[in-house]
Amino acid sequence: MNREQEMPDLKIVEGDGKTGQEKGTAIRDLRDRYLVAEEQSLGRLFIGYFNNKMAVIVFLIQAQRHKPDAKVVSSLSLFLDDLFHHILDGSKQGRYRRVFLWLKRFLLKLPNVRSDQRRRAAHFIQDLYDVFGVHLNSN
């Protein structure tokens, strides 16, 4: 996935203030153009942070005999809480609440989980990638 697919270019919109935006953020004042670069930078930072944390969860899903350290599980639970409470759109929280709760409980039970639970966890991880608009590289 190239940069254009990850994050659409933000457009500067000139006009009477009533015009909408095509894709991205509407910047009404040319003096605020720096906000575009900052927003793109923050988007890339979020994607990196998201991918790093999710990679640990995916590893734990796949590692059948590995008992994760309590601090790692706690850190991942806090990450899931932050995603749910601070980043997930409020209109989607009702739909995804159980996914987040289930994943947190799954992490606490590791490595004593069944293979069908591991498959379900992997499916939920894919759902989170989708809802946050991040591409999961699966090779």
Secondary structure, DSSP 8 states (H G I E B T S, - for coil): --HHHHS---EE--SSS----SSS-EE-SGGGTHHHHHHHHHHHHHHHHHHHHHHHHHHHHH-TT----HHHHHHHHHHHHHIIIIIS-HHHHHHHHHHHHHHHHHHHHTTS--HHHHHHHHHHHHHHHHHTT------
